[in-house]
Amino acid sequence: MTNNEIIIPAYQKVTLSPREAAAYSNIGINKIGAFLRKPNCPFVLFVGTKKLVKRKEFEKFISNQLVI
């Protein structure tokens, strides 16, 4: 805990920021952003105008892909 912040590992979070998702998956931030802009993206969660990545759905999406 630093400065009264709780640090939670990415693998325990329900949602990730696009930057966290990029670091977590070793996929570039621009590619993550492109996925999040697609209609019917299975792992995007809108919080107002902010886009978050649903971690479990993102992991399922990646595991079903051969090429990204």
mmCIF file as Biopython writes it, N, C-alpha, C and O atoms, coordinates in Angstrom:
data_model
#
loop_
_atom_site.group_PDB
_atom_site.id
_atom_site.type_symbol
_atom_site.label_atom_id
_atom_site.label_alt_id
_atom_site.label_comp_id
_atom_site.label_asym_id
_atom_site.label_entity_id
_atom_site.label_seq_id
_atom_site.pdbx_PDB_ins_code
_atom_site.Cartn_x
_atom_site.Cartn_y
_atom_site.Cartn_z
_atom_site.occupancy
_atom_site.B_iso_or_equiv
_atom_site.auth_seq_id
_atom_site.auth_asym_id
_atom_site.pdbx_PDB_model_num
ATOM 1   N N  . MET A ? 1  ? 0.839   -1.163  0.000   1.0 0.0 1  A 1 
ATOM 2   C CA . MET A ? 1  ? 0.000   0.000   0.000   1.0 0.0 1  A 1 
ATOM 3   C C  . MET A ? 1  ? 0.896   1.242   0.000   1.0 0.0 1  A 1 
ATOM 4   O O  . MET A ? 1  ? 1.761   1.394   0.863   1.0 0.0 1  A 1 
ATOM 5   N N  . THR A ? 2  ? 0.680   2.121   -0.973  1.0 0.0 2  A 1 
ATOM 6   C CA . THR A ? 2  ? 1.439   3.356   -1.036  1.0 0.0 2  A 1 
ATOM 7   C C  . THR A ? 2  ? 0.484   4.531   -1.118  1.0 0.0 2  A 1 
ATOM 8   O O  . THR A ? 2  ? -0.469  4.516   -1.897  1.0 0.0 2  A 1 
ATOM 9   N N  . ASN A ? 3  ? 0.740   5.539   -0.317  1.0 0.0 3  A 1 
ATOM 10  C CA . ASN A ? 3  ? -0.100  6.742   -0.299  1.0 0.0 3  A 1 
ATOM 11  C C  . ASN A ? 3  ? -1.580  6.415   -0.163  1.0 0.0 3  A 1 
ATOM 12  O O  . ASN A ? 3  ? -2.411  7.024   -0.837  1.0 0.0 3  A 1 
ATOM 13  N N  . ASN A ? 4  ? -1.916  5.475   0.687   1.0 0.0 4  A 1 
ATOM 14  C CA . ASN A ? 4  ? -3.296  5.056   0.932   1.0 0.0 4  A 1 
ATOM 15  C C  . ASN A ? 4  ? -3.968  4.459   -0.297  1.0 0.0 4  A 1 
ATOM 16  O O  . ASN A ? 4  ? -5.196  4.445   -0.374  1.0 0.0 4  A 1 
ATOM 17  N N  . GLU A ? 5  ? -3.193  3.964   -1.263  1.0 0.0 5  A 1 
ATOM 18  C CA . GLU A ? 5  ? -3.749  3.295   -2.426  1.0 0.0 5  A 1 
ATOM 19  C C  . GLU A ? 5  ? -3.591  1.791   -2.239  1.0 0.0 5  A 1 
ATOM 20  O O  . GLU A ? 5  ? -2.579  1.318   -1.722  1.0 0.0 5  A 1 
ATOM 21  N N  . ILE A ? 6  ? -4.591  1.064   -2.661  1.0 0.0 6  A 1 
ATOM 22  C CA . ILE A ? 6  ? -4.519  -0.393  -2.623  1.0 0.0 6  A 1 
ATOM 23  C C  . ILE A ? 6  ? -4.078  -0.858  -4.002  1.0 0.0 6  A 1 
ATOM 24  O O  . ILE A ? 6  ? -4.698  -0.505  -5.005  1.0 0.0 6  A 1 
ATOM 25  N N  . ILE A ? 7  ? -3.029  -1.636  -4.057  1.0 0.0 7  A 1 
ATOM 26  C CA . ILE A ? 7  ? -2.526  -2.142  -5.335  1.0 0.0 7  A 1 
ATOM 27  C C  . ILE A ? 7  ? -3.028  -3.573  -5.501  1.0 0.0 7  A 1 
ATOM 28  O O  . ILE A ? 7  ? -2.749  -4.447  -4.681  1.0 0.0 7  A 1 
ATOM 29  N N  . ILE A ? 8  ? -3.774  -3.791  -6.580  1.0 0.0 8  A 1 
ATOM 30  C CA . ILE A ? 8  ? -4.335  -5.110  -6.872  1.0 0.0 8  A 1 
ATOM 31  C C  . ILE A ? 8  ? -3.672  -5.623  -8.141  1.0 0.0 8  A 1 
ATOM 32  O O  . ILE A ? 8  ? -3.625  -4.902  -9.137  1.0 0.0 8  A 1 
ATOM 33  N N  . PRO A ? 9  ? -3.160  -6.848  -8.132  1.0 0.0 9  A 1 
ATOM 34  C CA . PRO A ? 9  ? -2.547  -7.400  -9.336  1.0 0.0 9  A 1 
ATOM 35  C C  . PRO A ? 9  ? -3.571  -7.503  -10.472 1.0 0.0 9  A 1 
ATOM 36  O O  . PRO A ? 9  ? -4.757  -7.715  -10.221 1.0 0.0 9  A 1 
ATOM 37  N N  . ALA A ? 10 ? -3.118  -7.354  -11.708 1.0 0.0 10 A 1 
ATOM 38  C CA . ALA A ? 10 ? -4.000  -7.354  -12.877 1.0 0.0 10 A 1 
ATOM 39  C C  . ALA A ? 10 ? -4.823  -8.637  -12.967 1.0 0.0 10 A 1 
ATOM 40  O O  . ALA A ? 10 ? -5.987  -8.595  -13.364 1.0 0.0 10 A 1 
ATOM 41  N N  . TYR A ? 11 ? -4.235  -9.769  -12.607 1.0 0.0 11 A 1 
ATOM 42  C CA . TYR A ? 11 ? -4.958  -11.034 -12.733 1.0 0.0 11 A 1 
ATOM 43  C C  . TYR A ? 11 ? -6.104  -11.172 -11.730 1.0 0.0 11 A 1 
ATOM 44  O O  . TYR A ? 11 ? -6.906  -12.100 -11.838 1.0 0.0 11 A 1 
ATOM 45  N N  . GLN A ? 12 ? -6.190  -10.266 -10.761 1.0 0.0 12 A 1 
ATOM 46  C CA . GLN A ? 12 ? -7.287  -10.294 -9.791  1.0 0.0 12 A 1 
ATOM 47  C C  . GLN A ? 12 ? -8.341  -9.228  -10.064 1.0 0.0 12 A 1 
ATOM 48  O O  . GLN A ? 12 ? -9.392  -9.219  -9.423  1.0 0.0 12 A 1 
ATOM 49  N N  . LYS A ? 13 ? -8.073  -8.336  -11.000 1.0 0.0 13 A 1 
ATOM 50  C CA . LYS A ? 13 ? -9.013  -7.257  -11.297 1.0 0.0 13 A 1 
ATOM 51  C C  . LYS A ? 13 ? -10.127 -7.763  -12.207 1.0 0.0 13 A 1 
ATOM 52  O O  . LYS A ? 13 ? -9.918  -8.667  -13.015 1.0 0.0 13 A 1 
ATOM 53  N N  . VAL A ? 14 ? -11.286 -7.186  -12.072 1.0 0.0 14 A 1 
ATOM 54  C CA . VAL A ? 14 ? -12.420 -7.509  -12.929 1.0 0.0 14 A 1 
ATOM 55  C C  . VAL A ? 14 ? -12.270 -6.775  -14.260 1.0 0.0 14 A 1 
ATOM 56  O O  . VAL A ? 14 ? -12.514 -7.345  -15.323 1.0 0.0 14 A 1 
ATOM 57  N N  . THR A ? 15 ? -11.865 -5.502  -14.192 1.0 0.0 15 A 1 
ATOM 58  C CA . THR A ? 15 ? -11.652 -4.710  -15.405 1.0 0.0 15 A 1 
ATOM 59  C C  . THR A ? 15 ? -10.245 -4.129  -15.399 1.0 0.0 15 A 1 
ATOM 60  O O  . THR A ? 15 ? -9.631  -3.932  -14.350 1.0 0.0 15 A 1 
ATOM 61  N N  . LEU A ? 16 ? -9.759  -3.865  -16.601 1.0 0.0 16 A 1 
ATOM 62  C CA . LEU A ? 16 ? -8.437  -3.274  -16.781 1.0 0.0 16 A 1 
ATOM 63  C C  . LEU A ? 16 ? -8.568  -2.026  -17.634 1.0 0.0 16 A 1 
ATOM 64  O O  . LEU A ? 16 ? -9.463  -1.930  -18.473 1.0 0.0 16 A 1 
ATOM 65  N N  . SER A ? 17 ? -7.686  -1.081  -17.422 1.0 0.0 17 A 1 
ATOM 66  C CA . SER A ? 17 ? -7.611  0.052   -18.345 1.0 0.0 17 A 1 
ATOM 67  C C  . SER A ? 17 ? -6.976  -0.473  -19.641 1.0 0.0 17 A 1 
ATOM 68  O O  . SER A ? 17 ? -6.318  -1.513  -19.624 1.0 0.0 17 A 1 
ATOM 69  N N  . PRO A ? 18 ? -7.164  0.222   -20.742 1.0 0.0 18 A 1 
ATOM 70  C CA . PRO A ? 18 ? -6.511  -0.226  -21.979 1.0 0.0 18 A 1 
ATOM 71  C C  . PRO A ? 18 ? -4.993  -0.371  -21.819 1.0 0.0 18 A 1 
ATOM 72  O O  . PRO A ? 18 ? -4.400  -1.298  -22.370 1.0 0.0 18 A 1 
ATOM 73  N N  . ARG A ? 19 ? -4.370  0.529   -21.076 1.0 0.0 19 A 1 
ATOM 74  C CA . ARG A ? 19 ? -2.920  0.449   -20.861 1.0 0.0 19 A 1 
ATOM 75  C C  . ARG A ? 19 ? -2.559  -0.795  -20.038 1.0 0.0 19 A 1 
ATOM 76  O O  . ARG A ? 19 ? -1.573  -1.469  -20.334 1.0 0.0 19 A 1 
ATOM 77  N N  . GLU A ? 20 ? -3.351  -1.096  -19.014 1.0 0.0 20 A 1 
ATOM 78  C CA . GLU A ? 20 ? -3.114  -2.308  -18.218 1.0 0.0 20 A 1 
ATOM 79  C C  . GLU A ? 20 ? -3.320  -3.561  -19.067 1.0 0.0 20 A 1 
ATOM 80  O O  . GLU A ? 20 ? -2.555  -4.520  -18.965 1.0 0.0 20 A 1 
ATOM 81  N N  . ALA A ? 21 ? -4.363  -3.547  -19.908 1.0 0.0 21 A 1 
ATOM 82  C CA . ALA A ? 21 ? -4.634  -4.698  -20.776 1.0 0.0 21 A 1 
ATOM 83  C C  . ALA A ? 21 ? -3.487  -4.927  -21.746 1.0 0.0 21 A 1 
ATOM 84  O O  . ALA A ? 21 ? -3.133  -6.071  -22.032 1.0 0.0 21 A 1 
ATOM 85  N N  . ALA A ? 22 ? -2.901  -3.845  -22.255 1.0 0.0 22 A 1 
ATOM 86  C CA . ALA A ? 22 ? -1.766  -3.961  -23.166 1.0 0.0 22 A 1 
ATOM 87  C C  . ALA A ? 22 ? -0.563  -4.583  -22.449 1.0 0.0 22 A 1 
ATOM 88  O O  . ALA A ? 22 ? 0.089   -5.477  -22.988 1.0 0.0 22 A 1 
ATOM 89  N N  . ALA A ? 23 ? -0.278  -4.116  -21.255 1.0 0.0 23 A 1 
ATOM 90  C CA . ALA A ? 23 ? 0.838   -4.658  -20.483 1.0 0.0 23 A 1 
ATOM 91  C C  . ALA A ? 23 ? 0.569   -6.106  -20.076 1.0 0.0 23 A 1 
ATOM 92  O O  . ALA A ? 23 ? 1.468   -6.945  -20.124 1.0 0.0 23 A 1 
ATOM 93  N N  . TYR A ? 24 ? -0.659  -6.395  -19.679 1.0 0.0 24 A 1 
ATOM 94  C CA . TYR A ? 24 ? -1.062  -7.734  -19.224 1.0 0.0 24 A 1 
ATOM 95  C C  . TYR A ? 24 ? -0.951  -8.761  -20.339 1.0 0.0 24 A 1 
ATOM 96  O O  . TYR A ? 24 ? -0.532  -9.893  -20.100 1.0 0.0 24 A 1 
ATOM 97  N N  . SER A ? 25 ? -1.323  -8.373  -21.567 1.0 0.0 25 A 1 
ATOM 98  C CA . SER A ? 25 ? -1.384  -9.325  -22.678 1.0 0.0 25 A 1 
ATOM 99  C C  . SER A ? 25 ? -0.192  -9.254  -23.615 1.0 0.0 25 A 1 
ATOM 100 O O  . SER A ? 25 ? -0.046  -10.105 -24.493 1.0 0.0 25 A 1 
ATOM 101 N N  . ASN A ? 26 ? 0.665   -8.253  -23.444 1.0 0.0 26 A 1 
ATOM 102 C CA . ASN A ? 26 ? 1.789   -8.032  -24.342 1.0 0.0 26 A 1 
ATOM 103 C C  . ASN A ? 26 ? 1.315   -7.718  -25.763 1.0 0.0 26 A 1 
ATOM 104 O O  . ASN A ? 26 ? 1.995   -8.036  -26.738 1.0 0.0 26 A 1 
ATOM 105 N N  . ILE A ? 27 ? 0.145   -7.094  -25.865 1.0 0.0 27 A 1 
ATOM 106 C CA . ILE A ? 27 ? -0.404  -6.599  -27.124 1.0 0.0 27 A 1 
ATOM 107 C C  . ILE A ? 27 ? -0.312  -5.084  -27.059 1.0 0.0 27 A 1 
ATOM 108 O O  . ILE A ? 27 ? -0.545  -4.494  -26.004 1.0 0.0 27 A 1 
ATOM 109 N N  . GLY A ? 28 ? 0.021   -4.452  -28.164 1.0 0.0 28 A 1 
ATOM 110 C CA . GLY A ? 28 ? 0.214   -3.007  -28.189 1.0 0.0 28 A 1 
ATOM 111 C C  . GLY A ? 28 ? -1.039  -2.229  -27.820 1.0 0.0 28 A 1 
ATOM 112 O O  . GLY A ? 28 ? -2.159  -2.686  -28.052 1.0 0.0 28 A 1 
ATOM 113 N N  . ILE A ? 29 ? -0.841  -1.057  -27.248 1.0 0.0 29 A 1 
ATOM 114 C CA . ILE A ? 29 ? -1.943  -0.192  -26.829 1.0 0.0 29 A 1 
ATOM 115 C C  . ILE A ? 29 ? -2.789  0.232   -28.027 1.0 0.0 29 A 1 
ATOM 116 O O  . ILE A ? 29 ? -4.005  0.369   -27.899 1.0 0.0 29 A 1 
ATOM 117 N N  . ASN A ? 30 ? -2.173  0.441   -29.180 1.0 0.0 30 A 1 
ATOM 118 C CA . ASN A ? 30 ? -2.937  0.829   -30.375 1.0 0.0 30 A 1 
ATOM 119 C C  . ASN A ? 30 ? -3.847  -0.299  -30.841 1.0 0.0 30 A 1 
ATOM 120 O O  . ASN A ? 30 ? -4.972  -0.043  -31.269 1.0 0.0 30 A 1 
ATOM 121 N N  . LYS A ? 31 ? -3.383  -1.533  -30.764 1.0 0.0 31 A 1 
ATOM 122 C CA . LYS A ? 31 ? -4.200  -2.686  -31.154 1.0 0.0 31 A 1 
ATOM 123 C C  . LYS A ? 31 ? -5.351  -2.873  -30.174 1.0 0.0 31 A 1 
ATOM 124 O O  . LYS A ? 31 ? -6.471  -3.171  -30.590 1.0 0.0 31 A 1 
ATOM 125 N N  . ILE A ? 32 ? -5.095  -2.704  -28.885 1.0 0.0 32 A 1 
ATOM 126 C CA . ILE A ? 32 ? -6.160  -2.787  -27.872 1.0 0.0 32 A 1 
ATOM 127 C C  . ILE A ? 32 ? -7.208  -1.712  -28.167 1.0 0.0 32 A 1 
ATOM 128 O O  . ILE A ? 32 ? -8.408  -1.983  -28.139 1.0 0.0 32 A 1 
ATOM 129 N N  . GLY A ? 33 ? -6.748  -0.500  -28.448 1.0 0.0 33 A 1 
ATOM 130 C CA . GLY A ? 33 ? -7.671  0.593   -28.763 1.0 0.0 33 A 1 
ATOM 131 C C  . GLY A ? 33 ? -8.515  0.287   -29.988 1.0 0.0 33 A 1 
ATOM 132 O O  . GLY A ? 33 ? -9.705  0.600   -30.019 1.0 0.0 33 A 1 
ATOM 133 N N  . ALA A ? 34 ? -7.899  -0.330  -31.010 1.0 0.0 34 A 1 
ATOM 134 C CA . ALA A ? 34 ? -8.638  -0.702  -32.220 1.0 0.0 34 A 1 
ATOM 135 C C  . ALA A ? 34 ? -9.717  -1.728  -31.899 1.0 0.0 34 A 1 
ATOM 136 O O  . ALA A ? 34 ? -10.830 -1.637  -32.418 1.0 0.0 34 A 1 
ATOM 137 N N  . PHE A ? 35 ? -9.403  -2.693  -31.058 1.0 0.0 35 A 1 
ATOM 138 C CA . PHE A ? 35 ? -10.407 -3.690  -30.647 1.0 0.0 35 A 1 
ATOM 139 C C  . PHE A ? 35 ? -11.567 -3.005  -29.925 1.0 0.0 35 A 1 
ATOM 140 O O  . PHE A ? 35 ? -12.731 -3.316  -30.179 1.0 0.0 35 A 1 
ATOM 141 N N  . LEU A ? 36 ? -11.247 -2.074  -29.025 1.0 0.0 36 A 1 
ATOM 142 C CA . LEU A ? 36 ? -12.276 -1.413  -28.220 1.0 0.0 36 A 1 
ATOM 143 C C  . LEU A ? 36 ? -13.180 -0.510  -29.056 1.0 0.0 36 A 1 
ATOM 144 O O  . LEU A ? 36 ? -14.319 -0.255  -28.667 1.0 0.0 36 A 1 
ATOM 145 N N  . ARG A ? 37 ? -12.693 -0.023  -30.196 1.0 0.0 37 A 1 
ATOM 146 C CA . ARG A ? 37 ? -13.505 0.832   -31.070 1.0 0.0 37 A 1 
ATOM 147 C C  . ARG A ? 37 ? -14.445 0.035   -31.973 1.0 0.0 37 A 1 
ATOM 148 O O  . ARG A ? 37 ? -15.382 0.600   -32.535 1.0 0.0 37 A 1 
ATOM 149 N N  . LYS A ? 38 ? -14.209 -1.261  -32.118 1.0 0.0 38 A 1 
ATOM 150 C CA . LYS A ? 38 ? -15.068 -2.072  -32.986 1.0 0.0 38 A 1 
ATOM 151 C C  . LYS A ? 38 ? -16.457 -2.225  -32.368 1.0 0.0 38 A 1 
ATOM 152 O O  . LYS A ? 38 ? -16.597 -2.399  -31.158 1.0 0.0 38 A 1 
ATOM 153 N N  . PRO A ? 39 ? -17.501 -2.155  -33.238 1.0 0.0 39 A 1 
ATOM 154 C CA . PRO A ? 39 ? -18.853 -2.394  -32.710 1.0 0.0 39 A 1 
ATOM 155 C C  . PRO A ? 39 ? -18.963 -3.833  -32.180 1.0 0.0 39 A 1 
ATOM 156 O O  . PRO A ? 39 ? -18.367 -4.756  -32.736 1.0 0.0 39 A 1 
ATOM 157 N N  . ASN A ? 40 ? -19.705 -4.002  -31.138 1.0 0.0 40 A 1 
ATOM 158 C CA . ASN A ? 40 ? -19.942 -5.321  -30.531 1.0 0.0 40 A 1 
ATOM 159 C C  . ASN A ? 40 ? -18.669 -5.988  -30.019 1.0 0.0 40 A 1 
ATOM 160 O O  . ASN A ? 40 ? -18.569 -7.215  -30.025 1.0 0.0 40 A 1 
ATOM 161 N N  . CYS A ? 41 ? -17.707 -5.200  -29.581 1.0 0.0 41 A 1 
ATOM 162 C CA . CYS A ? 41 ? -16.502 -5.766  -28.969 1.0 0.0 41 A 1 
ATOM 163 C C  . CYS A ? 41 ? -16.950 -6.528  -27.718 1.0 0.0 41 A 1 
ATOM 164 O O  . CYS A ? 41 ? -17.627 -5.956  -26.865 1.0 0.0 41 A 1 
ATOM 165 N N  . PRO A ? 42 ? -16.580 -7.817  -27.595 1.0 0.0 42 A 1 
ATOM 166 C CA . PRO A ? 42 ? -17.103 -8.627  -26.492 1.0 0.0 42 A 1 
ATOM 167 C C  . PRO A ? 42 ? -16.526 -8.289  -25.118 1.0 0.0 42 A 1 
ATOM 168 O O  . PRO A ? 42 ? -17.050 -8.747  -24.102 1.0 0.0 42 A 1 
ATOM 169 N N  . PHE A ? 43 ? -15.459 -7.497  -25.072 1.0 0.0 43 A 1 
ATOM 170 C CA . PHE A ? 43 ? -14.828 -7.251  -23.773 1.0 0.0 43 A 1 
ATOM 171 C C  . PHE A ? 43 ? -14.753 -5.788  -23.374 1.0 0.0 43 A 1 
ATOM 172 O O  . PHE A ? 43 ? -14.039 -5.448  -22.431 1.0 0.0 43 A 1 
ATOM 173 N N  . VAL A ? 44 ? -15.475 -4.911  -24.071 1.0 0.0 44 A 1 
ATOM 174 C CA . VAL A ? 44 ? -15.460 -3.498  -23.700 1.0 0.0 44 A 1 
ATOM 175 C C  . VAL A ? 44 ? -16.559 -3.207  -22.679 1.0 0.0 44 A 1 
ATOM 176 O O  . VAL A ? 44 ? -17.661 -3.749  -22.764 1.0 0.0 44 A 1 
ATOM 177 N N  . LEU A ? 45 ? -16.243 -2.346  -21.718 1.0 0.0 45 A 1 
ATOM 178 C CA . LEU A ? 45 ? -17.201 -1.878  -20.726 1.0 0.0 45 A 1 
ATOM 179 C C  . LEU A ? 45 ? -17.093 -0.362  -20.692 1.0 0.0 45 A 1 
ATOM 180 O O  . LEU A ? 45 ? -16.019 0.180   -20.433 1.0 0.0 45 A 1 
ATOM 181 N N  . PHE A ? 46 ? -18.202 0.325   -20.952 1.0 0.0 46 A 1 
ATOM 182 C CA . PHE A ? 46 ? -18.217 1.783   -20.921 1.0 0.0 46 A 1 
ATOM 183 C C  . PHE A ? 46 ? -18.626 2.259   -19.545 1.0 0.0 46 A 1 
ATOM 184 O O  . PHE A ? 46 ? -19.652 1.844   -19.007 1.0 0.0 46 A 1 
ATOM 185 N N  . VAL A ? 47 ? -17.813 3.132   -18.981 1.0 0.0 47 A 1 
ATOM 186 C CA . VAL A ? 47 ? -18.130 3.808   -17.729 1.0 0.0 47 A 1 
ATOM 187 C C  . VAL A ? 47 ? -18.150 5.285   -18.094 1.0 0.0 47 A 1 
ATOM 188 O O  . VAL A ? 47 ? -17.123 5.962   -18.067 1.0 0.0 47 A 1 
ATOM 189 N N  . GLY A ? 48 ? -19.341 5.771   -18.436 1.0 0.0 48 A 1 
ATOM 190 C CA . GLY A ? 48 ? -19.448 7.101   -19.028 1.0 0.0 48 A 1 
ATOM 191 C C  . GLY A ? 48 ? -18.823 7.037   -20.409 1.0 0.0 48 A 1 
ATOM 192 O O  . GLY A ? 48 ? -19.252 6.249   -21.252 1.0 0.0 48 A 1 
ATOM 193 N N  . THR A ? 49 ? -17.819 7.857   -20.645 1.0 0.0 49 A 1 
ATOM 194 C CA . THR A ? 49 ? -17.109 7.814   -21.928 1.0 0.0 49 A 1 
ATOM 195 C C  . THR A ? 49 ? -15.813 7.006   -21.834 1.0 0.0 49 A 1 
ATOM 196 O O  . THR A ? 49 ? -15.136 6.782   -22.837 1.0 0.0 49 A 1 
ATOM 197 N N  . LYS A ? 50 ? -15.482 6.578   -20.634 1.0 0.0 50 A 1 
ATOM 198 C CA . LYS A ? 50 ? -14.262 5.808   -20.406 1.0 0.0 50 A 1 
ATOM 199 C C  . LYS A ? 50 ? -14.478 4.360   -20.839 1.0 0.0 50 A 1 
ATOM 200 O O  . LYS A ? 50 ? -15.526 3.776   -20.562 1.0 0.0 50 A 1 
ATOM 201 N N  . LYS A ? 51 ? -13.490 3.783   -21.516 1.0 0.0 51 A 1 
ATOM 202 C CA . LYS A ? 51 ? -13.561 2.387   -21.945 1.0 0.0 51 A 1 
ATOM 203 C C  . LYS A ? 51 ? -12.649 1.541   -21.069 1.0 0.0 51 A 1 
ATOM 204 O O  . LYS A ? 51 ? -11.466 1.840   -20.904 1.0 0.0 51 A 1 
ATOM 205 N N  . LEU A ? 52 ? -13.218 0.486   -20.515 1.0 0.0 52 A 1 
ATOM 206 C CA . LEU A ? 52 ? -12.454 -0.473  -19.735 1.0 0.0 52 A 1 
ATOM 207 C C  . LEU A ? 52 ? -12.530 -1.834  -20.414 1.0 0.0 52 A 1 
ATOM 208 O O  . LEU A ? 52 ? -13.420 -2.088  -21.224 1.0 0.0 52 A 1 
ATOM 209 N N  . VAL A ? 53 ? -11.590 -2.698  -20.075 1.0 0.0 53 A 1 
ATOM 210 C CA . VAL A ? 53 ? -11.517 -4.039  -20.649 1.0 0.0 53 A 1 
ATOM 211 C C  . VAL A ? 53 ? -11.960 -5.039  -19.592 1.0 0.0 53 A 1 
ATOM 212 O O  . VAL A ? 53 ? -11.395 -5.087  -18.499 1.0 0.0 53 A 1 
ATOM 213 N N  . LYS A ? 54 ? -12.974 -5.838  -19.918 1.0 0.0 54 A 1 
ATOM 214 C CA . LYS A ? 54 ? -13.406 -6.917  -19.027 1.0 0.0 54 A 1 
ATOM 215 C C  . LYS A ? 54 ? -12.359 -8.025  -19.146 1.0 0.0 54 A 1 
ATOM 216 O O  . LYS A ? 54 ? -12.226 -8.648  -20.199 1.0 0.0 54 A 1 
ATOM 217 N N  . ARG A ? 55 ? -11.626 -8.264  -18.075 1.0 0.0 55 A 1 
ATOM 218 C CA . ARG A ? 55 ? -10.463 -9.148  -18.113 1.0 0.0 55 A 1 
ATOM 219 C C  . ARG A ? 55 ? -10.794 -10.575 -18.555 1.0 0.0 55 A 1 
ATOM 220 O O  . ARG A ? 55 ? -10.126 -11.111 -19.439 1.0 0.0 55 A 1 
ATOM 221 N N  . LYS A ? 56 ? -11.798 -11.192 -17.964 1.0 0.0 56 A 1 
ATOM 222 C CA . LYS A ? 56 ? -12.101 -12.588 -18.298 1.0 0.0 56 A 1 
ATOM 223 C C  . LYS A ? 56 ? -12.541 -12.737 -19.748 1.0 0.0 56 A 1 
ATOM 224 O O  . LYS A ? 56 ? -12.124 -13.673 -20.429 1.0 0.0 56 A 1 
ATOM 225 N N  . GLU A ? 57 ? -13.386 -11.817 -20.230 1.0 0.0 57 A 1 
ATOM 226 C CA . GLU A ? 57 ? -13.832 -11.871 -21.618 1.0 0.0 57 A 1 
ATOM 227 C C  . GLU A ? 57 ? -12.665 -11.616 -22.567 1.0 0.0 57 A 1 
ATOM 228 O O  . GLU A ? 57 ? -12.587 -12.211 -23.641 1.0 0.0 57 A 1 
ATOM 229 N N  . PHE A ? 58 ? -11.760 -10.726 -22.161 1.0 0.0 58 A 1 
ATOM 230 C CA . PHE A ? 58 ? -10.567 -10.433 -22.950 1.0 0.0 58 A 1 
ATOM 231 C C  . PHE A ? 58 ? -9.681  -11.677 -23.052 1.0 0.0 58 A 1 
ATOM 232 O O  . PHE A ? 58 ? -9.176  -11.993 -24.130 1.0 0.0 58 A 1 
ATOM 233 N N  . GLU A ? 59 ? -9.494  -12.376 -21.943 1.0 0.0 59 A 1 
ATOM 234 C CA . GLU A ? 59 ? -8.693  -13.606 -21.949 1.0 0.0 59 A 1 
ATOM 235 C C  . GLU A ? 59 ? -9.327  -14.660 -22.854 1.0 0.0 59 A 1 
ATOM 236 O O  . GLU A ? 59 ? -8.619  -15.336 -23.600 1.0 0.0 59 A 1 
ATOM 237 N N  . LYS A ? 60 ? -10.658 -14.808 -22.798 1.0 0.0 60 A 1 
ATOM 238 C CA . LYS A ? 60 ? -11.352 -15.764 -23.668 1.0 0.0 60 A 1 
ATOM 239 C C  . LYS A ? 60 ? -11.185 -15.381 -25.132 1.0 0.0 60 A 1 
ATOM 240 O O  . LYS A ? 60 ? -10.939 -16.240 -25.979 1.0 0.0 60 A 1 
ATOM 241 N N  . PHE A ? 61 ? -11.319 -14.083 -25.432 1.0 0.0 61 A 1 
ATOM 242 C CA . PHE A ? 61 ? -11.162 -13.599 -26.799 1.0 0.0 61 A 1 
ATOM 243 C C  . PHE A ? 61 ? -9.764  -13.934 -27.321 1.0 0.0 61 A 1 
ATOM 244 O O  . PHE A ? 61 ? -9.627  -14.439 -28.435 1.0 0.0 61 A 1 
ATOM 245 N N  . ILE A ? 62 ? -8.744  -13.662 -26.540 1.0 0.0 62 A 1 
ATOM 246 C CA . ILE A ? 62 ? -7.365  -13.930 -26.965 1.0 0.0 62 A 1 
ATOM 247 C C  . ILE A ? 62 ? -7.135  -15.418 -27.153 1.0 0.0 62 A 1 
ATOM 248 O O  . ILE A ? 62 ? -6.480  -15.827 -28.112 1.0 0.0 62 A 1 
ATOM 249 N N  . SER A ? 63 ? -7.663  -16.234 -26.251 1.0 0.0 63 A 1 
ATOM 250 C CA . SER A ? 63 ? -7.416  -17.676 -26.330 1.0 0.0 63 A 1 
ATOM 251 C C  . SER A ? 63 ? -8.079  -18.305 -27.558 1.0 0.0 63 A 1 
ATOM 252 O O  . SER A ? 63 ? -7.674  -19.385 -27.989 1.0 0.0 63 A 1 
ATOM 253 N N  . ASN A ? 64 ? -9.092  -17.644 -28.127 1.0 0.0 64 A 1 
ATOM 254 C CA . ASN A ? 64 ? -9.766  -18.160 -29.324 1.0 0.0 64 A 1 
ATOM 255 C C  . ASN A ? 64 ? -9.179  -17.644 -30.621 1.0 0.0 64 A 1 
ATOM 256 O O  . ASN A ? 64 ? -9.640  -18.031 -31.695 1.0 0.0 64 A 1 
ATOM 257 N N  . GLN A ? 65 ? -8.174  -16.780 -30.555 1.0 0.0 65 A 1 
ATOM 258 C CA . GLN A ? 65 ? -7.596  -16.177 -31.757 1.0 0.0 65 A 1 
ATOM 259 C C  . GLN A ? 65 ? -6.303  -16.889 -32.160 1.0 0.0 65 A 1 
ATOM 260 O O  . GLN A ? 65 ? -5.520  -17.313 -31.309 1.0 0.0 65 A 1 
ATOM 261 N N  . LEU A ? 66 ? -6.101  -17.009 -33.444 1.0 0.0 66 A 1 
ATOM 262 C CA . LEU A ? 66 ? -4.832  -17.510 -33.968 1.0 0.0 66 A 1 
ATOM 263 C C  . LEU A ? 66 ? -3.917  -16.360 -34.372 1.0 0.0 66 A 1 
ATOM 264 O O  . LEU A ? 66 ? -2.698  -16.432 -34.221 1.0 0.0 66 A 1 
ATOM 265 N N  . VAL A ? 67 ? -4.528  -15.303 -34.886 1.0 0.0 67 A 1 
ATOM 266 C CA . VAL A ? 67 ? -3.778  -14.128 -35.344 1.0 0.0 67 A 1 
ATOM 267 C C  . VAL A ? 67 ? -4.476  -12.878 -34.821 1.0 0.0 67 A 1 
ATOM 268 O O  . VAL A ? 67 ? -5.701  -12.773 -34.863 1.0 0.0 67 A 1 
ATOM 269 N N  . ILE A ? 68 ? -3.695  -11.955 -34.341 1.0 0.0 68 A 1 
ATOM 270 C CA . ILE A ? 68 ? -4.255  -10.672 -33.903 1.0 0.0 68 A 1 
ATOM 271 C C  . ILE A ? 68 ? -3.586  -9.580  -34.711 1.0 0.0 68 A 1 
ATOM 272 O O  . ILE A ? 68 ? -3.889  -8.401  -34.526 1.0 0.0 68 A 1 
#
